[in-house]
């Protein structure tokens, strides 16, 4: 979990909840936070948008779920996980549009330098 990403998530979530960090989470909340909330909060506060927002949000939501801290009306964790996957912008920002193809194990083999003998 990235502390900077968590700070941005909590800050953006408090703006969405009128100054209170709401514990009711729906797939729409996840989408709103990932697509505009984090970017908007980062811009307003003059900080760089953290790269690990999606994975940190996933960890935060799993924590809330494991400790039964979700408020009534929250979506099930499976729905929230799906929303995280659907709205993950990390790959798009860091690798362009290649997305899942660039994460495939075979894709990494092409990037490795050949092993040459010393003698």
Secondary structure as UniProt FT lines:
FT   HELIX           3..16
FT   TURN            17..19
FT   HELIX           27..32
FT   HELIX           33..37
FT   HELIX           38..44
FT   TURN            45..46
FT   TURN            51..52
FT   HELIX           53..66
FT   TURN            67..68
FT   TURN            72..73
FT   HELIX           77..86
FT   HELIX           90..95
FT   HELIX           96..98
FT   HELIX           100..103
FT   HELIX           105..111
//
